[in-house]
Amino acid sequence: MTLFEDLTWRGIVHQVTHEELAAELEKGPMTLYCGFDPTADSLHIGHLLPALGLARFQRAGHAPIALVGGGTGLIGDPSGKSDERSLLTKEQVEANVAGIRRQLEQFLDFEGAHAATLRNNADWLCGLPLLDFLRDIGKHFSVNAMLTKDSVRQRLEDREHGISYTEFSYSLLQAYDFLHLCGQHDCRLQIGGSDQWGNIVAGMDLTRRLLRKDTYGLTFPLITKADGTKFGKTESGSVWLDPGRTSPYRFYQFWINQADADTPRLIRFFTFLDHEAIAELDRAVAEEPHKRAAQRRLAEETTRMVHGAAALANAVKASDALFGGDLRGLDQATLEDVFSEAPSATLPRAALGGDRLLLDALVEAGVFSSKGEVRRLVKNGGLYLNNERIDAEDAKLTPAACLAGDIAVVRTGKRNYHLLRFTA
């Protein structure tokens, strides 16, 4: 199966400018690029599909350029935005570019025969003389045509906010990127999200006019859930690739909690599993959805790819902890993350040791209202400390109860948790 056939089978191809692109890709290595807007110091999972798109092309023998918009990031892309972006300082953009560069290195190979290249369009855009740009580039753009673009038209219809000339000019700068990369690196293909179609076509037209070269464009679909809501958002906001913004545990949980209706498509988009393995997971979703085998495999593949094997192992262990698994070995940050929604109480560290009964400490901390309630739970086998069942009413509270960060986890029933924190 060819690269284009595989992309089509996975549902990754949304639009393509030329039907002959599939044949062109089979003639030999082609240089292509995808741009990433540095509005933050981390990519989120909305960027994961195009990043993996570059990786798929590289694995098929093509040479990808990951373009970070250090120049265009100072302007802001109006595509998909109802309001004007807040302009970032040069220092903010440079810091964001550095963060994104580190993350892209996780997906692309920057060594070898078909090595990927990282470029920053600030290198050529920030030194452009304004009058030269307007004369040599601006004259090739029709304002009439630009006004018909969805990203511009929607903003113009909003009389309260409108669109500034700054953002209106964005498509010229992105088109110039394609021109520059084609001239300097013989880059002939741009890929991106479906909202970039107009910008891609503008760049192709400019390249054709000034370099007399044939170029191509390919876009990926906008990902939505089966219920029509936007993919990649949670109640707490975007799901980031930076573990400091979205922990590996939360990242893993995001994928494992996907609905059955969405999982087969997401596996095709976000993993490199072969067709046979995906077909087997499709069968599992259809015939044994309660086992959630497909969701687990999706979560494992994406978490390992973004955060590494060690982080995946920790995320799996933390996830198992919610169902009675071993809590020891989890670090404090992970424990806090896993039980962030559980109520908590604080006891002095002096409460540990001696002849202090566990039931006395639990009542003192307010976990239970009376000793009788604790005794009934113990008698019925329903009280757990750090997921280990308490069988004796006279069980002591010892230093061994402390997990990382001087935390102990009390559980009643299957998933009713309460944290105990011990302080000096």
C-alpha positions in Angstrom: 0.0 0.0 0.0 1.4 3.4 -0.9 1.7 6.3 1.5 -1.3 8.2 -0.1 -3.4 5.0 0.0 -2.6 4.6 3.7 -3.4 8.2 4.5 -6.7 7.9 2.7 -7.5 4.6 4.5 -6.9 6.3 7.8 -9.2 9.1 6.9 -6.3 11.7 7.2 -6.7 13.2 3.8 -9.4 16.0 3.8 -8.5 18.0 0.7 -5.8 17.7 -1.9 -5.0 20.3 -4.5 -4.0 17.9 -7.3 -5.1 14.3 -7.9 -1.7 13.5 -9.3 0.0 14.1 -5.9 -0.4 10.4 -5.1 1.7 9.5 -8.2 4.2 12.3 -7.6 4.9 10.9 -4.1 5.8 7.6 -5.6 8.4 9.0 -8.0 10.9 9.7 -5.3 11.6 11.7 -2.2 9.7 15.0 -2.0 10.4 17.9 0.5 7.3 19.0 2.3 6.5 21.3 5.2 4.0 22.0 7.9 3.8 25.2 10.0 3.3 25.4 13.8 2.1 28.6 15.3 4.0 29.5 18.5 1.2 31.0 20.6 2.3 28.9 23.6 5.5 27.2 24.7 3.9 23.8 24.1 1.9 22.1 21.4 -1.4 20.6 22.3 -3.1 17.5 20.8 -4.7 19.6 18.1 -1.1 19.8 16.7 -0.5 16.1 17.0 -2.2 15.1 13.7 0.0 17.4 11.5 3.1 16.6 13.5 2.5 12.9 13.0 1.6 13.7 9.3 5.2 14.9 8.8 6.4 11.7 10.6 4.4 9.5 8.2 5.8 11.2 5.2 9.4 10.8 6.6 8.8 7.1 7.3 7.8 6.8 3.6 11.1 8.3 2.5 10.3 12.0 2.1 12.1 15.0 3.7 9.9 17.0 6.1 10.5 20.6 7.2 8.9 21.5 10.5 8.4 25.3 10.3 7.9 27.2 13.6 6.4 30.6 13.0 8.7 32.9 14.9 7.9 35.6 12.4 4.2 35.0 11.7 3.7 34.4 15.4 4.3 38.1 15.9 1.2 38.7 13.7 -1.2 35.9 14.5 -3.3 33.7 12.1 -7.0 34.8 12.0 -8.1 31.3 10.8 -10.6 29.9 13.2 -10.5 32.9 15.5 -13.5 35.1 16.2 -11.5 37.8 18.0 -8.2 39.6 17.4 -5.3 37.7 19.0 -3.3 39.4 21.8 0.1 40.2 20.3 3.1 38.5 21.9 6.4 40.1 22.4 9.5 38.9 20.5 10.8 37.4 23.8 7.6 35.4 24.3 7.6 34.1 20.8 11.2 33.1 21.0 10.6 31.2 24.2 7.6 29.5 22.6 9.6 28.6 19.5 12.2 26.9 21.7 9.6 24.9 23.6 7.9 23.7 20.4 11.2 22.8 18.8 12.0 20.4 21.6 8.6 18.7 21.3 8.9 18.3 17.5 12.2 16.4 18.0 10.1 13.6 19.7 8.3 12.8 16.4 10.8 13.5 13.7 14.3 12.1 12.9 16.8 14.9 12.3 19.6 12.7 11.2 20.0 10.2 8.3 19.2 10.1 4.6 15.8 11.8 4.9 16.6 14.0 7.9 13.9 16.4 9.0 14.7 20.1 9.2 13.5 22.6 11.7 13.2 26.2 10.4 12.0 29.4 11.9 10.4 31.9 9.5 11.6 34.8 11.6 15.0 34.1 9.9 13.6 35.5 6.6 10.5 37.4 7.5 11.9 39.7 10.2 14.4 41.2 7.8 12.1 41.9 4.9 12.0 45.6 3.8 8.3 46.7 3.9 8.3 48.6 0.6 10.0 45.7 -1.2 7.6 43.2 0.2 4.5 45.3 -0.8 5.9 45.9 -4.3 7.3 42.4 -5.0 4.8 40.2 -3.1 1.7 42.3 -2.3 1.0 43.1 -5.9 0.2 39.4 -6.6 -2.7 39.3 -4.1 -6.2 40.5 -4.9 -7.9 42.1 -2.0 -11.2 41.0 -3.5 -10.1 37.4 -3.3 -8.8 37.8 0.2 -12.1 39.2 1.3 -13.9 35.9 0.3 -11.8 33.8 2.7 -13.9 32.4 5.5 -11.5 33.6 8.2 -11.7 37.1 6.9 -15.3 37.2 5.9 -16.5 36.0 9.3 -14.5 38.7 11.1 -15.7 41.4 8.8 -19.3 40.5 9.5 -18.6 41.1 13.2 -18.8 44.9 13.2 -17.9 45.1 16.8 -14.4 43.5 16.5 -13.7 43.3 12.8 -10.2 42.4 11.7 -7.0 44.4 11.8 -4.7 45.0 8.9 -2.1 43.1 10.9 -4.1 39.8 10.8 -5.4 40.6 7.3 -1.9 40.4 6.1 -1.1 37.0 7.6 -1.9 35.0 4.5 0.7 37.0 2.5 3.4 36.1 5.0 2.5 32.4 5.0 2.4 32.4 1.3 5.9 33.9 1.3 7.0 31.0 3.5 6.1 28.5 0.8 7.9 30.7 -1.8 11.0 30.8 0.4 11.1 27.1 1.2 10.4 26.2 -2.4 13.2 28.4 -3.6 15.7 27.4 -1.0 14.9 23.8 -0.4 12.8 22.7 -3.4 9.9 22.2 -1.0 6.9 21.3 -3.2 4.2 20.3 -0.7 2.6 22.0 2.2 0.4 20.0 4.7 -1.8 21.4 7.4 -5.2 21.5 9.1 -8.3 22.1 7.0 -8.5 25.7 8.2 -5.2 26.3 6.3 -6.6 25.5 2.9 -6.8 29.1 1.8 -3.3 30.0 3.0 -1.8 26.9 1.3 -3.4 27.7 -2.0 -2.2 31.3 -1.8 1.3 30.1 -1.3 1.1 27.7 -4.2 -0.2 30.5 -6.5 2.6 32.9 -5.4 5.2 30.2 -6.0 3.9 29.4 -9.4 3.9 33.1 -10.4 7.4 33.9 -9.2 9.3 30.6 -9.5 7.3 28.8 -12.2 7.2 25.7 -10.1 4.4 23.2 -9.6 3.6 22.7 -5.9 0.9 20.8 -4.0 -1.3 21.1 -0.9 -2.9 18.5 1.4 -5.1 19.2 4.4 -6.2 17.0 7.4 -9.7 17.0 8.7 -11.0 19.0 11.6 -11.4 16.4 14.3 -14.7 16.4 16.2 -16.3 13.9 18.5 -19.2 11.7 17.5 -21.5 14.0 19.5 -20.3 17.0 17.5 -18.2 18.6 20.3 -14.6 19.8 19.7 -11.8 17.2 20.2 -8.9 17.9 22.4 -10.7 19.9 25.1 -11.5 18.9 28.7 -13.2 20.7 31.5 -9.8 22.1 32.5 -8.9 23.2 29.0 -6.6 22.0 26.2 -4.7 18.7 26.5 -1.0 19.7 26.1 2.0 17.7 25.1 4.1 19.4 27.8 4.0 17.3 31.0 4.1 20.4 33.1 0.8 21.6 31.6 -0.9 18.2 31.2 0.7 15.4 33.3 1.3 12.0 31.6 -1.4 10.5 33.9 -4.0 13.1 32.7 -2.8 12.6 29.1 -3.2 8.9 29.4 -6.7 9.3 31.0 -7.8 11.6 28.2 -7.3 8.9 25.6 -8.5 5.9 27.7 -11.8 7.8 28.3 -12.6 8.2 24.6 -16.1 7.0 23.6 -16.5 3.8 21.6 -17.8 5.7 18.7 -14.7 7.9 18.4 -11.9 5.3 19.2 -11.6 3.5 15.9 -11.0 6.8 14.0 -8.6 8.1 16.6 -6.5 5.0 16.5 -6.1 5.5 12.7 -5.2 9.2 13.2 -2.9 9.0 16.2 -1.0 5.7 16.0 1.3 3.9 13.6 -0.4 0.6 14.2 -0.7 -1.4 11.0 -4.1 -2.2 9.3 -4.3 -5.7 10.7 -3.8 -4.5 14.3 -6.4 -1.7 13.8 -8.9 -4.1 12.4 -8.6 -6.3 15.5 -9.1 -3.3 17.7 -12.2 -2.4 15.6 -13.5 -5.9 16.3 -12.9 -5.5 20.0 -14.9 -2.2 20.1 -17.8 -3.8 18.3 -17.9 -7.1 20.1 -16.4 -6.5 23.6 -16.7 -2.7 24.2 -16.9 -3.2 28.0 -13.2 -4.4 28.0 -12.1 -1.1 26.4 -9.1 -2.8 24.8 -9.0 -0.3 22.0 -9.0 2.7 24.3 -6.2 1.2 26.4 -4.1 0.5 23.3 -4.8 4.1 22.0 -3.7 5.5 25.4 -0.6 3.4 25.5 0.6 4.2 22.0 0.0 8.0 22.3 1.4 8.3 25.9 4.5 6.3 25.0 5.1 8.4 21.8 4.7 11.7 23.6 6.1 11.1 27.1 8.2 7.9 26.8 8.0 4.3 28.2 8.8 5.3 31.8 6.0 7.9 32.0 3.6 5.4 30.4 4.4 2.8 33.0 3.8 5.3 35.7 0.5 6.5 34.1 -0.7 2.9 33.9 0.2 2.2 37.5 -1.5 5.4 38.6 -4.6 4.5 36.6 -4.7 1.0 38.1 -4.5 2.6 41.6 -8.0 4.0 41.1 -9.2 0.4 40.9 -7.4 -0.9 44.0 -3.9 -1.2 42.5 -0.6 -0.7 44.3 0.0 2.9 45.4 3.6 2.5 46.5 6.1 3.7 44.0 4.0 6.6 42.8 5.7 9.9 43.3 4.0 12.8 45.1 3.0 14.7 42.0 1.3 11.6 40.5 -0.5 10.9 43.8 -1.8 14.5 43.9 -2.9 14.3 40.3 -4.7 11.0 40.7 -6.6 12.0 43.8 -6.9 15.7 43.0 -10.7 15.6 43.3 -10.7 13.6 46.6 -11.4 15.4 49.8 -8.4 15.7 52.1 -7.6 16.3 55.8 -4.4 17.2 57.6 -3.0 15.6 60.7 0.3 16.3 62.6 3.1 13.9 61.8 3.2 13.1 65.5 0.0 11.2 65.0 2.1 8.5 63.3 3.6 5.9 65.6 3.1 4.8 69.2 -0.2 3.3 70.1 -2.4 5.6 68.1 -5.3 3.7 66.7 -6.1 4.3 63.0 -9.9 4.7 63.8 -9.1 7.5 66.3 -7.0 9.3 63.7 -9.7 9.0 61.0 -12.4 10.4 63.3 -10.1 13.2 64.4 -9.4 14.1 60.8 -13.1 14.2 60.0 -13.0 11.4 57.5 -15.7 9.7 59.5 -18.1 11.1 62.0 -17.8 8.4 64.7 -15.7 5.4 65.8 -18.8 3.2 65.4 -18.9 4.0 61.7 -15.3 3.0 61.3 -15.8 -0.3 63.2 -18.8 -1.2 61.0 -16.7 -0.6 57.8 -13.8 -2.8 59.2 -16.2 -5.5 60.2 -17.8 -5.5 56.7 -14.4 -5.4 54.9 -15.0 -2.0 53.5 -12.1 0.1 54.8 -8.8 0.3 53.0 -5.6 2.3 53.7 -3.4 2.8 50.6 -5.6 0.2 48.9 -4.8 -2.5 51.5 -7.8 -3.8 53.5 -8.0 -3.1 57.2 -9.1 -6.2 59.0 -8.6 -5.2 62.7 -10.4 -2.5 64.7 -7.3 -2.0 66.7 -5.0 -1.4 63.7 -2.3 1.2 64.5 -1.4 4.3 62.4 2.3 3.9 61.8 4.9 5.7 59.7 4.5 2.8 57.2 1.2 4.3 56.2 2.9 7.2 54.5 3.3 7.2 50.7 5.4 9.8 48.9 5.0 13.3 50.2 3.7 12.2 53.5 0.3 11.2 52.1 -2.0 8.3 53.0 -5.0 7.3 51.0 -8.2 6.1 52.7 -10.8 4.2 50.6 -14.2 3.0 51.4 -16.0 0.8 48.8 -14.7 0.6 45.3 -13.8 4.3 44.5 -14.6 6.5 47.5 -11.3 8.1 48.4 -10.1 10.5 51.0 -6.5 11.8 51.5 -4.7 12.2 54.8 -1.7 14.6 54.8 0.8 14.6 57.6 2.6 17.8 58.5 5.4 18.6 60.9 
